[in-house]
Amino acid sequence: MNSRISAGSIWLIFASAFLIVSCTSSSHKREATTYAVQPGEKLNTYLLANNAQPDNINDLLLKYDGSKKAKRHIKLYRNEIAELFTKKVLDITPSTNSDEIKSRLQSITTEESTALFSLYPIDTAKWMKLISIHSELAENEVYESAIAAGLDPSIVFKASAAGFEDTVTPLINSIGIVIYGQDETSTATVRFRADDEMRWQKGLNLSWEPVYGSFAGSIVYLNADTTYHIEVQITDPNGEQQEHVFQTKTKPNSPPIDPEKVYYLSDIYSGGQLDLEALNISGSADGYAKIIGDGQVIEASSDNLAAVNIGAQSYVMLENLTIKGGQRYGIFAKKAHHIWIKGCNVSEFGREAVDIRDGLAYVSPTTNSPINYDSGIYLERSGIAVIEECEVHSPNLGANSWQVGHPKGANALQVWAYHDSDAYRGEFIVRNNRFYGAPNHRFNDVIEGRKNFERRGGFVRNSAIYNNYLAYANDDLIEIDGGQQNVLVYGNEMEQGYAGISIAPNMLGPSYVFHNHIHNLGDETGKEWTAIKAGGLIARPAGKTYIFENVIDVGRNGIAASKVNGDTTFWIGSQNNIILTDNTGYSVGYCIFDTEKYYKNTSTNDICFNKEVMEARYEFNLGQLSEHPEADNLAYIESIMQAGRAAMDRQMVMPIPNFSKHSIDESFEPLDLKQAHAFDPYYWKLRTEDISITPFAKQYDYGETTIVDNESVAIQGNSWVKIPIDFDVVKSTELTATLLIEGEGAPEIIGLGFETDNKVTSERVIRFFGTQNWGINALKYFSQPSSQITFPLGDFVKGEINYLVFVLDYDGVSKKNNDIKVTFSNVTLRSGSD
């Protein structure tokens, strides 16, 4: 055993966590051959493979025949790329030590810095930090080079700003969290509790966000108007921890109302447009102004831009209004905030076609732009709004189909949540509505976001679209494209659209798509593309979307890409979904259709089934695929298909903290012990999906950790590594595991540790093999070369366990001569009734 601080390649531990191996059906497609995605990664891989040297780098770059984007970068930055490669800047990874990084970046020029930012569009925060710390460039030179590379100036300054404030943003039933100044190799765990509860609940780990260099994520399914305590613990690769503590209160289910500003429609409306600006109706933070429908119908003419004009008035609530007409909009606001629209019925809005050219509608024979973006409700550059229990339907003009080009026409709801003031951006809640067209009279998108290819576009941040019914679009049923940080789409039923939910592009994540029922897709011609549409990770970087526990039953694809500036790369974590497809063919019938095979994409425990070939279909990086245990059980698949939407309420084999419903539908029996023990506090089993592997204490010296399959971890070298675990050992607790030792040699300790913190405790490390008399001697429970171990853990260790430690201690041999490999499989803890 040693106490040296590791200077080895810790990066291997994290890279290996992406290599989850799973059995796959015969129809699964090609494996990925490279992890290179960004132009800098692709060019570095190419130059290394061709043994580039200073005297031939330029020639090799001129001969490059790979991706178009990389070629464009060579054209712009050929000399700079050659210098960056020669200085080994392109080889910098999280495991590169600080002195080495400084030597490589110290002499970097502004031109080379510009090239670097352009070559790595996803890693904005990483390079901003490293260049600022380790190069000799002045701060303004770093900013200028980043902006010259095309980065958004607001990102450049915010990503580098000291003291950029963390945010905790409550909605009605969720809370969004962003913690800045972080590192990708750390882990951010979450727990929370309501103020009147003593029990803490586990949240989903926060997600790495590479644009600003933050951890971000959401807590969901919360109660309205409730104070919550939140603790986030961030652990770096060396086990150092920092804790962030927050307290916030979710918003109430209804706004405060100023009793002096309650207006009945019949008292303030006499026909035409209802204009709140002209009436000077607005409220304050202490009390909204409220307009109540009392039977009269608002009917506006085509001369009025909107039937109801909110304008820039704020703190306004509209309730139970029936609204018809409006040249372009039923309800319109611009640069407003704190808007609440409840129980309104909106119809017969938008322009009508006077001229049809090439299948597109125009307001006159002389206009150049087709009719587009008319909306039942449009809140332009407005923020903090609730739209609930409304019906929006029957626009004056239906959209064209893809047969004549991109659909153009009306939307039920159009959102641009980027208010002029940062304090009022995002925070849209769209819940419990019915937005629908008709089979031959459809919306363009049912919910459309403006400025799709900008971070300031769409819902922007901290927004939720839930429990709505959305139907009949010739394009997307929901667009959340653009800014998507802590944007939630859940509990919706969606049908009859060309695509279901568009997340293309996600320019600032994470966003979450969960518990939706997407089925019966198709535009007015019967054509469809995919239930969830992604793309644009490199062209419009860079955010991750989590896709959890949806029921998708469609003809073509479950999750697939569309080009964003020619880029089909996307970044998702998919888990516990049911994805059923009907048809087959090129780009047809896939549960996940990822032609780029991005190495960070994961599919965990999804049920994937194509009804035509009677098995799973993927175009995906299979190293990142871990199938559901009943993936090949046709009887189980049949029960899932019959259950329809109710299948999302089944008990999950691998529940997702805070997101899984944890409800049990009696029609779904437990699949096996894994599911039966899913919520058993006296049972724990090693699952490698989404685990965080980090060095333990100061014991890691060198070596590699590999995820062998979804129940096995292998370690090599002189290596102690840990994973988080939450378990209480009692007298009856029994440990079972399979231990395989390969290679020749005499290591000091091979075993498992059960620790409460990041410190070595000999009384908590079980030694199953090794020459050193240290720890708890359990040699008699193991025999070489491979053995099933049963060990009475409760006789030796008691109380809370926070970390399971995998131990291979081998000080007495050099790194070069050490070929010992230890595989731990089926590691299980069981306790009896005590």
C-alpha positions in Angstrom: 0.0 0.0 0.0 1.3 3.5 -0.8 0.3 7.1 -0.1 1.6 8.8 -3.2 -0.5 11.3 -5.0 -1.1 10.1 -8.5 0.6 11.7 -11.4 -0.6 9.0 -13.8 -3.1 9.2 -16.5 -6.3 9.5 -14.5 -8.1 10.4 -17.7 -8.2 6.7 -18.6 -10.6 6.1 -15.8 -13.1 8.5 -17.1 -12.6 7.6 -20.8 -13.2 3.9 -19.9 -16.5 4.8 -18.3 -17.8 5.4 -21.8 -17.1 1.8 -22.9 -20.2 -0.1 -21.7 -20.4 -3.4 -23.5 -23.8 -5.1 -24.1 -25.3 -8.0 -25.9 -27.1 -6.7 -29.0 -29.5 -8.2 -31.5 -28.5 -9.2 -35.0 -30.0 -6.1 -36.6 -27.7 -3.7 -34.6 -25.5 -1.7 -36.9 -21.8 -0.7 -37.1 -19.6 0.0 -34.1 -18.0 3.4 -33.9 -14.3 3.5 -34.9 -13.2 6.8 -33.4 -14.0 9.2 -30.6 -13.0 12.2 -32.8 -15.9 14.5 -33.2 -14.7 18.1 -33.1 -12.5 19.3 -35.9 -9.4 19.6 -33.6 -9.9 16.0 -32.5 -10.3 14.7 -36.1 -7.2 16.5 -37.3 -5.1 15.5 -34.4 -6.1 11.9 -34.9 -5.2 12.1 -38.6 -1.8 13.7 -38.0 -0.9 11.1 -35.3 -2.0 8.3 -37.5 0.3 9.6 -40.3 3.3 10.1 -38.1 3.3 13.9 -38.7 6.7 15.6 -38.2 7.6 19.3 -38.4 8.8 18.9 -42.0 5.7 17.2 -43.3 2.8 18.5 -41.3 1.7 21.1 -43.9 1.8 18.6 -46.7 -0.3 16.1 -44.7 -2.8 18.8 -43.9 -3.1 19.7 -47.6 -3.7 16.0 -48.4 -6.4 15.6 -45.7 -9.5 14.1 -47.3 -11.9 13.9 -44.3 -14.8 15.9 -43.1 -15.8 19.1 -44.8 -15.6 21.1 -41.5 -12.1 20.0 -40.8 -11.1 20.9 -44.4 -12.5 24.3 -43.9 -10.5 24.7 -40.7 -7.3 23.7 -42.6 -8.1 26.3 -45.2 -8.4 29.0 -42.5 -5.8 27.9 -40.0 -3.3 25.5 -41.7 -0.1 27.1 -40.2 -1.7 27.6 -36.8 -2.8 23.9 -36.7 0.7 22.8 -37.6 2.1 24.9 -34.7 -0.5 23.6 -32.3 0.2 20.0 -33.2 4.0 20.5 -32.9 3.6 22.1 -29.5 1.3 19.1 -28.5 -1.5 21.5 -27.6 -3.9 19.2 -29.4 -2.9 16.4 -27.1 -3.9 18.1 -23.8 -6.4 16.1 -21.8 -7.7 16.3 -18.3 -4.9 14.1 -17.2 -2.1 16.4 -18.5 -0.4 17.9 -15.4 -0.3 21.6 -14.9 3.4 22.1 -15.6 3.1 20.3 -18.9 0.0 22.3 -19.9 1.9 25.5 -19.1 4.9 24.5 -21.3 2.7 23.7 -24.2 0.5 26.8 -24.0 3.0 29.4 -22.7 4.1 30.6 -26.2 0.7 30.3 -27.9 -0.1 33.3 -30.2 -3.4 35.1 -30.6 -3.8 33.5 -34.1 -3.2 30.0 -32.7 -5.6 30.8 -29.8 -8.3 31.8 -32.4 -7.6 28.5 -34.3 -7.9 26.5 -31.1 -11.3 28.0 -30.1 -12.5 27.3 -33.6 -11.2 23.7 -33.7 -13.0 22.8 -30.4 -16.4 24.4 -30.6 -17.8 22.3 -27.7 -15.0 23.0 -25.2 -15.3 26.8 -24.9 -14.9 27.0 -21.1 -12.1 24.5 -21.0 -9.8 26.4 -23.5 -10.8 29.8 -22.1 -9.6 28.7 -18.6 -6.4 26.9 -19.8 -5.3 29.7 -22.1 -6.1 32.4 -19.5 -4.1 30.6 -16.8 -1.2 29.1 -18.7 -0.4 31.3 -21.7 1.4 34.7 -21.8 -1.6 36.3 -23.6 -3.2 39.3 -21.9 -6.8 38.9 -20.9 -8.1 41.2 -23.7 -6.0 39.1 -26.2 -7.7 35.9 -25.1 -11.1 37.6 -25.4 -10.3 39.0 -28.9 -9.1 35.6 -30.2 -12.2 33.9 -28.9 -14.5 36.4 -30.5 -12.4 36.2 -33.8 -13.2 32.5 -33.8 -16.9 33.3 -33.8 -17.7 32.8 -30.2 -20.6 34.8 -28.7 -19.0 37.7 -26.8 -21.4 37.2 -23.9 -20.0 33.7 -23.5 -16.4 34.8 -23.8 -16.8 37.3 -20.9 -19.1 35.3 -18.7 -17.1 32.1 -19.1 -14.0 34.0 -17.9 -15.6 36.2 -15.3 -14.5 35.7 -11.7 -17.4 35.3 -9.3 -20.0 34.5 -11.9 -23.0 33.9 -9.7 -24.6 30.4 -9.2 -28.3 30.3 -9.8 -31.2 28.4 -8.3 -34.5 29.1 -10.2 -37.8 27.8 -8.9 -40.8 27.2 -11.1 -44.1 25.8 -9.8 -43.2 22.1 -9.8 -39.4 22.2 -10.4 -36.2 23.9 -9.6 -33.2 24.6 -12.0 -29.7 24.7 -10.7 -26.5 26.1 -12.3 -23.1 26.1 -10.5 -20.2 27.8 -12.3 -16.4 27.6 -12.3 -16.4 23.8 -12.4 -14.3 21.0 -14.1 -15.6 18.3 -16.4 -13.8 15.5 -14.4 -15.7 16.3 -11.2 -19.0 14.8 -10.1 -21.9 16.9 -8.7 -24.4 14.9 -6.6 -27.7 16.4 -5.4 -30.0 15.8 -2.5 -33.1 17.8 -1.4 -35.9 17.9 1.1 -39.0 20.0 1.7 -38.8 22.3 4.7 -41.4 20.3 6.7 -39.7 16.9 6.0 -36.7 15.4 7.7 -35.9 12.8 5.0 -33.5 13.8 2.2 -34.3 12.7 -1.3 -31.6 11.9 -3.9 -31.7 14.0 -7.0 -30.1 13.2 -10.4 -26.5 14.3 -10.6 -26.0 17.7 -12.2 -24.8 17.6 -15.8 -21.5 19.0 -17.2 -22.2 22.1 -19.3 -19.1 22.8 -21.5 -19.9 26.3 -22.8 -19.7 28.3 -19.5 -18.0 25.5 -17.6 -20.7 24.8 -15.1 -22.7 22.0 -13.6 -26.4 22.3 -14.3 -29.6 20.3 -13.8 -33.1 20.2 -12.5 -35.1 18.8 -9.6 -38.6 17.8 -10.7 -42.0 16.7 -9.4 -42.0 19.2 -6.6 -44.9 20.7 -4.7 -46.0 24.2 -5.5 -45.5 27.1 -3.0 -43.1 25.0 -0.9 -39.6 25.8 0.6 -36.9 23.3 -0.3 -33.4 22.8 1.0 -30.9 21.6 -1.6 -27.3 20.4 -1.1 -24.9 19.8 -4.0 -21.6 18.1 -3.3 -19.0 18.4 -6.0 -16.1 15.9 -5.9 -13.0 16.3 -8.0 -10.8 13.4 -9.3 -8.6 13.6 -6.2 -11.5 13.2 -3.8 -11.5 16.9 -2.8 -15.1 18.1 -2.1 -17.0 21.3 -2.1 -20.5 21.7 -0.9 -23.1 24.2 -2.1 -26.2 24.7 0.0 -29.3 26.5 -1.3 -32.8 27.2 0.0 -35.6 28.4 -2.3 -39.4 28.3 -2.6 -41.3 27.0 -5.5 -43.9 29.3 -7.1 -47.6 29.1 -6.2 -50.2 27.6 -8.4 -51.8 31.0 -8.9 -50.4 34.5 -8.8 -51.1 37.2 -6.2 -54.0 39.4 -7.4 -54.4 43.1 -6.6 -58.1 43.3 -5.5 -58.2 46.9 -6.8 -57.3 45.7 -10.3 -59.8 43.0 -11.0 -61.7 43.7 -14.3 -64.6 41.9 -15.8 -64.5 41.8 -19.5 -67.9 43.3 -20.1 -67.0 46.3 -18.0 -63.9 47.2 -20.1 -64.6 45.8 -23.6 -67.0 47.1 -26.3 -65.7 45.4 -29.4 -62.7 45.1 -31.7 -59.3 44.7 -30.1 -58.8 44.4 -26.3 -55.8 46.7 -25.8 -54.2 46.6 -22.3 -51.7 49.2 -23.2 -54.4 51.7 -24.2 -56.3 50.8 -21.1 -53.1 51.1 -19.0 -53.8 47.8 -17.2 -50.9 46.3 -15.4 -50.0 45.2 -11.9 -47.0 44.8 -9.7 -45.0 42.1 -7.9 -47.4 42.4 -5.0 -50.5 41.9 -7.1 -51.3 41.1 -10.7 -54.0 43.0 -12.6 -56.7 40.4 -13.6 -59.2 40.4 -16.5 -62.0 37.8 -16.2 -64.1 36.6 -19.0 -67.8 36.8 -18.1 -69.5 35.5 -21.3 -68.6 38.2 -23.9 -66.5 37.1 -26.8 -63.5 39.2 -28.0 -63.8 39.4 -31.7 -61.1 41.5 -33.5 -61.0 42.4 -37.2 -58.1 41.7 -39.6 -57.1 45.3 -39.1 -56.0 44.5 -35.6 -52.5 42.9 -35.3 -53.8 40.9 -32.3 -57.2 40.3 -30.8 -55.7 40.9 -27.3 -52.7 43.3 -27.1 -50.8 43.0 -23.9 -47.9 45.0 -25.3 -45.2 45.6 -22.7 -47.7 45.6 -19.8 -46.5 43.3 -17.0 -48.0 41.5 -14.0 -51.2 40.8 -16.0 -53.5 37.8 -15.8 -56.1 36.8 -18.4 -58.7 34.3 -17.3 -61.5 32.5 -19.1 -61.5 34.7 -22.2 -62.9 33.5 -25.5 -60.9 35.2 -28.2 -61.4 35.2 -32.0 -59.7 37.0 -34.8 -56.6 39.1 -35.0 -54.6 39.8 -38.1 -51.7 37.7 -36.9 -52.2 36.8 -33.3 -54.9 36.0 -30.8 -52.9 37.2 -27.8 -49.7 39.2 -28.3 -47.1 40.7 -25.9 -43.7 42.2 -26.6 -41.1 42.9 -24.0 -43.5 42.0 -21.2 -42.9 39.9 -18.1 -45.0 38.2 -15.4 -47.9 37.2 -17.7 -50.5 34.5 -16.6 -53.0 33.2 -19.2 -55.5 30.7 -17.9 -58.5 29.0 -19.3 -58.6 31.0 -22.5 -60.1 29.7 -25.8 -58.3 31.2 -28.9 -59.3 30.6 -32.5 -59.8 32.1 -36.0 -56.6 34.1 -35.9 -54.0 34.9 -38.5 -53.8 36.0 -42.2 -55.6 34.3 -45.0 -54.2 33.3 -48.4 -54.9 35.6 -51.3 -52.3 34.1 -53.6 -50.9 30.6 -53.7 -47.5 30.2 -55.4 -45.6 26.9 -55.6 -47.9 25.6 -52.9 -47.1 28.4 -50.4 -49.6 31.0 -49.2 -49.2 34.8 -49.7 -51.3 37.7 -48.5 -51.1 39.3 -52.0 -49.7 38.6 -55.5 -47.0 41.2 -54.9 -45.6 40.1 -51.5 -42.3 38.2 -51.4 -42.6 36.4 -48.1 -45.1 33.5 -47.5 -47.4 33.7 -44.5 -45.7 32.4 -41.5 -45.4 32.7 -37.7 -49.0 33.8 -37.1 -49.9 32.4 -33.7 -52.8 31.9 -31.3 -50.5 33.2 -28.5 -47.2 35.0 -29.1 -45.1 36.3 -26.3 -42.2 38.1 -28.1 -39.0 38.8 -26.1 -41.0 38.3 -23.0 -40.3 36.2 -19.9 -41.8 34.7 -16.7 -45.1 33.5 -18.0 -47.7 30.8 -17.3 -50.1 29.5 -20.0 -52.4 26.9 -18.6 -55.7 25.2 -19.2 -56.2 27.0 -22.6 -57.5 25.7 -25.9 -55.9 27.1 -29.1 -57.3 25.8 -32.4 -58.7 26.6 -35.8 -56.3 29.1 -37.3 -57.5 30.9 -40.4 -54.7 29.4 -42.5 -53.4 25.8 -42.4 -49.6 25.2 -43.1 -48.3 23.6 -46.2 -46.6 20.2 -46.0 -43.0 19.2 -46.8 -44.1 18.3 -50.3 -43.6 21.9 -51.3 -40.8 22.8 -48.9 -40.4 23.6 -45.2 -43.9 24.1 -43.7 -45.0 27.7 -43.2 -48.1 28.8 -41.5 -49.7 29.4 -38.1 -48.7 28.1 -34.7 -50.8 27.6 -31.6 -48.1 29.1 -29.3 -45.0 30.9 -30.3 -42.3 31.7 -27.7 -39.2 33.9 -27.6 -38.4 34.1 -23.9 -35.4 36.4 -24.2 -36.5 39.6 -22.4 -34.2 42.6 -22.6 -33.6 42.3 -18.9 -31.6 39.2 -17.8 -33.8 39.0 -14.6 -36.9 38.3 -16.7 -35.5 35.7 -19.2 -37.0 32.3 -19.6 -39.2 30.9 -16.8 -42.1 29.9 -19.1 -44.6 27.4 -17.8 -47.0 25.8 -20.4 -49.2 23.2 -18.7 -52.5 21.4 -19.0 -53.4 23.0 -22.4 -55.0 21.6 -25.5 -53.4 22.9 -28.7 -54.7 21.2 -31.9 -55.3 21.6 -35.6 -57.4 19.4 -37.8 -56.4 16.6 -40.2 -56.5 18.8 -43.3 -56.0 22.2 -41.6 -52.8 22.0 -39.6 -50.4 24.1 -37.7 -46.8 24.6 -38.9 -45.5 23.8 -35.4 -48.0 23.5 -32.6 -45.5 25.1 -30.2 -42.8 27.1 -32.0 -39.7 28.8 -30.7 -38.2 31.8 -32.4 -34.4 32.2 -33.1 -33.9 28.5 -33.2 -30.1 28.7 -33.9 -29.3 31.1 -31.1 -28.8 30.6 -27.4 -31.2 33.5 -26.8 -33.9 31.6 -28.8 -36.9 29.6 -27.8 -37.6 29.0 -24.2 -34.0 30.1 -23.3 -33.8 28.6 -19.8 -35.6 27.4 -16.7 -38.9 26.6 -18.4 -41.4 23.7 -18.3 -43.9 22.3 -20.9 -46.0 19.6 -19.3 -49.3 17.7 -19.3 -50.5 19.2 -22.6 -52.3 17.6 -25.5 -50.7 18.7 -28.8 -51.9 17.5 -32.2 -51.9 18.2 -36.0 -48.8 19.9 -37.3 -47.1 19.6 -40.6 -43.7 20.1 -38.9 -42.9 19.8 -35.2 -45.4 19.4 -32.4 -42.9 21.1 -29.9 -39.8 23.1 -30.7 -37.4 23.9 -27.8 -34.5 24.6 -30.2 -31.9 27.2 -29.1 -31.3 27.9 -25.4 -32.3 24.8 -23.5 -30.7 25.1 -20.0 -33.0 23.4 -17.6 -35.9 23.3 -20.1 -38.3 20.4 -19.2 -40.8 18.7 -21.6 -42.8 16.1 -19.8 -46.2 14.4 -19.3 -47.4 15.5 -22.8 -49.4 13.5 -25.3 -48.4 14.2 -28.9 -49.7 12.9 -32.2 -50.1 13.7 -35.8 -47.0 15.7 -36.6 -44.1 15.3 -39.0 -41.9 15.2 -35.9 -42.7 15.1 -32.2 -40.2 17.2 -30.1 -37.4 19.1 -31.8 -34.3 19.7 -29.7 -32.2 20.7 -32.8 -30.0 22.4 -31.8 -29.5 22.3 -28.0 -27.1 25.2 -27.6 -26.9 25.2 -23.8 -28.0 22.2 -21.8 -29.1 20.3 -20.1 -32.7 19.8 -21.2 -35.0 17.0 -20.1 -37.6 15.1 -22.2 -39.4 12.6 -20.0 -42.7 10.8 -19.5 -44.2 11.9 -22.8 -46.5 9.7 -25.0 -45.6 10.3 -28.6 -47.6 8.2 -31.0 -49.5 8.1 -34.3 -47.2 10.6 -36.1 -47.7 11.8 -39.6 -48.3 15.1 -41.5 -51.3 15.7 -43.7 -49.7 13.5 -46.4 -48.9 10.7 -43.9 -45.2 11.4 -43.9 -43.2 11.5 -40.7 -39.5 11.7 -39.6 -39.0 11.0 -35.9 -40.5 11.3 -32.4 -37.5 13.3 -31.0 -35.4 15.3 -33.5 -31.8 16.3 -32.6 -28.7 17.6 -34.3 -26.3 20.5 -34.5 -23.9 19.7 -31.6 -20.8 20.9 -33.5 -22.4 23.5 -35.8 -24.3 25.2 -32.9 -22.7 23.9 -29.7 -23.3 22.6 -27.2 -25.8 21.0 -24.8 -26.9 17.6 -23.6 -30.5 16.4 -23.6 -31.7 13.7 -21.2 -34.5 11.5 -22.6 -36.2 9.4 -19.9 -39.1 7.0 -19.7 -41.0 8.2 -22.7 -43.5 5.9 -24.5 -42.8 6.3 -28.2 -44.9 4.3 -30.8 -44.3 5.6 -34.3 -43.8 4.4 -37.9 -40.3 5.7 -38.7 -37.8 6.6 -35.9 -37.7 7.2 -32.2 -34.7 9.5 -31.8 -33.0 10.8 -35.0 -31.1 13.8 -36.3 -31.9 16.5 -38.8 -29.1 18.7 -40.2 -28.3 22.0 -38.5 -25.9 23.9 -40.8 -25.1 20.5 -42.3 -24.3 18.9 -38.9 -26.2 15.8 -37.6 -24.2 15.3 -34.4 -26.2 15.3 -31.1 -25.6 14.6 -27.4 -28.2 12.6 -25.4 -28.5 10.3 -22.4 -31.4 8.0 -23.1 -32.8 5.7 -20.3 -35.8 3.6 -19.6 -37.7 4.6 -22.7 -40.1 2.4 -24.7 -39.5 2.9 -28.4 -41.6 1.0 -30.8 -41.3 1.5 -34.6 -43.2 0.0 -37.5 -41.3 0.3 -40.8 -37.8 -0.5 -42.1 -35.5 0.8 -44.8 -32.7 3.3 -45.1 -33.0 5.8 -42.2 -36.3 4.2 -41.2 -37.4 2.1 -38.2 -34.6 2.9 -35.8 -35.0 3.4 -32.1 -32.0 5.7 -32.2 -30.7 6.8 -35.6 -27.2 8.4 -34.9 -25.1 8.3 -38.0 -22.3 10.2 -36.3 -22.2 7.7 -33.4 -21.1 10.4 -30.9 -19.2 8.6 -28.2 -20.9 10.4 -25.3 -24.3 9.3 -26.4 -25.8 6.6 -24.1 -28.8 4.3 -24.3 -29.4 2.5 -21.0 -32.2 0.0 -20.3 -34.3 1.2 -23.2 -36.9 -1.1 -24.7 -36.4 -1.0 -28.4 -38.6 -3.0 -30.8 -39.3 -2.8 -34.5 -42.6 -4.5 -35.3 -41.6 -5.5 -38.8 -38.3 -7.3 -38.1 -39.5 -8.3 -34.6 -36.3 -7.1 -32.8 -34.3 -4.0 -31.9 -32.9 -1.6 -34.6 -30.1 0.8 -33.8 -27.8 3.0 -35.7 -25.7 3.9 -32.7 -22.3 3.6 -31.0 -22.9 0.1 -29.5 -20.2 0.5 -26.9 -22.6 2.9 -25.3 -25.6 0.6 -25.4 -26.8 -1.4 -22.4 -30.1 -3.2 -23.2 -33.1 -3.8 -21.0 -33.0 -7.3 -19.5 -36.3 -8.2 -21.2 -35.2 -6.8 -24.6 -35.6 -10.2 -26.3 -38.7 -11.3 -24.4 -41.5 -11.1 -27.0 -44.2 -11.8 -24.4 -43.0 -8.8 -22.3 -42.8 -6.6 -25.4 -46.4 -7.6 -26.3 -47.6 -6.6 -22.8 -45.8 -3.2 -23.2 -47.5 -2.6 -26.5 -50.9 -3.4 -25.1 -50.4 -1.1 -22.2 -49.6 1.9 -24.3 -49.1 5.1 -22.3 -49.7 3.2 -19.0 -46.4 1.3 -19.6 -44.4 4.4 -18.4 -45.8 3.8 -14.9 -44.2 0.4 -14.6 -41.6 -0.2 -11.9 -38.2 0.5 -13.4 -35.4 -2.0 -13.4 -33.0 1.0 -13.1 -34.9 3.9 -11.6 -33.6 7.4 -12.2 -33.3 9.5 -9.0 -36.1 12.0 -8.7 -37.4 11.4 -12.3 -38.7 7.8 -12.1 -42.3 7.7 -10.9 -41.7 4.8 -8.6 -45.2 3.7 -9.1 -46.1 0.0 -9.7 -48.7 -1.0 -12.2 -50.0 -4.3 -11.0 -50.3 -5.5 -14.6 -46.5 -5.5 -14.8 -44.9 -8.2 -12.6 -41.3 -7.8 -11.4 -39.0 -8.9 -14.1 -36.3 -10.5 -12.0 -34.4 -9.9 -8.8 -32.9 -6.7 -10.2 -36.4 -5.2 -10.5 -37.8 -6.8 -7.4 -35.0 -5.2 -5.3 -35.0 -1.8 -7.1 -36.2 0.0 -4.0 -35.1 -2.5 -1.3 -33.0 -0.7 1.4 -31.5 -4.1 2.3 -30.2 -5.0 -1.2 -27.6 -3.4 -3.4 -26.0 -4.6 -6.6 -23.3 -3.1 -8.8 -24.7 -1.5 -11.9 -22.2 0.2 -14.1 -24.7 2.5 -15.9 -24.0 6.1 -15.1 -21.6 5.3 -12.2 -18.8 7.8 -11.3 -15.4 6.2 -10.9 -12.7 8.3 -9.2 -9.4 7.6 -7.4 -9.6 6.7 -3.8 -7.8 8.8 -1.2 -4.1 9.1 -2.3 -3.8 5.4 -3.2 -4.2 5.6 -6.9 -0.7 5.5 -8.5 -1.2 4.4 -12.1 -3.4 2.1 -14.2 -6.6 1.8 -16.1 -10.2 1.1 -15.0 -12.6 -0.5 -17.5 -16.3 -1.0 -17.5 -16.5 -4.6 -18.8 -20.3 -4.9 -18.9 -23.2 -3.6 -16.9 -22.2 -5.6 -13.8 -18.4 -5.8 -14.0 -15.5 -3.5 -13.4 -11.8 -4.3 -14.2 -8.7 -2.6 -12.8 -5.1 -2.7 -13.7 -1.9 -1.2 -12.4 -1.3 0.0 -8.8 -4.8 1.3 -8.4 -7.4 2.1 -5.8 -10.7 3.6 -7.2 -14.1 4.2 -5.7 -17.8 4.6 -6.7 -20.5 6.2 -4.6 -22.9 3.9 -2.7 -25.6 4.4 -0.2 -26.1 1.4 2.0 -26.3 0.5 5.7 -24.5 -2.6 6.8 -26.1 -4.6 9.6 -25.2 -7.8 11.4 -26.8 -10.0 8.7 -25.4 -8.2 5.7 -23.7 -10.7 3.3 -21.4 -9.8 0.4 -21.3 -11.9 -2.7 -19.0 -11.2 -5.7 -17.1 -12.9 -8.5 -13.3 -12.2 -8.5 -11.1 -12.9 -11.5 -7.3 -12.3 -11.3 -5.3 -12.4 -14.5 -1.5 -12.1 -15.0 1.6 -13.2 -13.1 2.9 -11.6 -10.0 2.4 -11.1 -6.3 0.4 -8.0 -5.5 0.1 -6.8 -1.9 -3.7 -6.4 -1.7 -6.6 -7.3 -3.9 -10.0 -6.7 -2.4 -12.9 -4.4 -1.7 -13.3 -1.5 0.7 -16.4 -0.2 2.3 -15.7 3.4 3.4 -17.6 6.3 4.8 -15.3 9.0 3.4 -12.2 9.4 1.2 -9.8 8.1 3.8 -8.2 4.7 4.1 -9.5 2.6 7.0 -7.9 -0.9 7.4 -10.9 -2.1 9.4 -13.1 -1.5 6.3 -11.0 -3.1 3.5 -11.5 -6.8 2.9 -8.4 -8.5 1.5 -9.3 -11.6 -0.6 -5.8 -12.0 -2.1 -2.3 -10.6 -1.6 1.0 -10.9 0.2 0.7 -8.0 2.7 -0.9 -8.7 6.1 -3.2 -5.6 6.1 -6.9 -5.1 6.3 -9.5 -7.8 7.1 -8.1 -11.2 6.2 -10.6 -13.0 3.9 -8.1 -15.2 2.0 -10.1 -18.3 2.9 -13.1 -17.0 1.1 -11.4 -16.9 -2.3 -9.6 -19.4 -4.5 -7.7 -18.7 -7.8 -8.1 -18.0 -10.7 -11.8 -17.2 -10.6 -14.2 -17.6 -7.7 -17.6 -16.8 -6.5 -17.1 -15.2 -3.1 -19.6 -15.2 -0.2 -18.4 -13.2 2.8 -20.2 -12.3 6.1 -19.6 -8.5 5.8 -21.8 -7.7 8.8 -19.5 -9.6 11.1 -16.6 -7.2 10.3 -18.1 -3.9 9.1 -21.2 -2.1 10.4 -23.0 1.1 9.7 -23.2 3.5 6.8 -21.3 3.0 3.5 -20.7 5.9 1.2 -18.1 4.4 -1.1 -17.3 1.0 -2.5 -13.5 0.8 -3.2 -11.9 -1.5 -5.7 -8.4 -2.3 -4.5 -5.3 -3.5 -6.5 -2.3 -2.6 -4.5 1.0 -3.5 -6.1 3.9 -1.3 -5.0 6.7 -3.8 -5.6 6.7 -3.8 -9.4 7.3 -1.2 -12.1 4.5 0.1 -14.3 6.2 -1.5 -17.3 6.3 -5.0 -15.8 2.9 -5.0 -14.2 0.4 -7.2 -16.1 -2.0 -7.9 -13.3 -5.7 -7.4 -14.1 -8.5 -7.8 -11.6 -12.2 -8.1 -12.6 -15.0 -7.6 -10.0 -18.4 -8.9 -11.1 -21.8 -9.4 -9.6 -20.9 -7.5 -6.5 -24.0 -7.7 -4.3 -25.0 -6.8 -0.7 -28.0 -8.4 1.0 -29.3 -8.0 4.5 -31.7 -10.1 6.5 -34.7 -8.9 8.6 -32.5 -7.3 11.4 
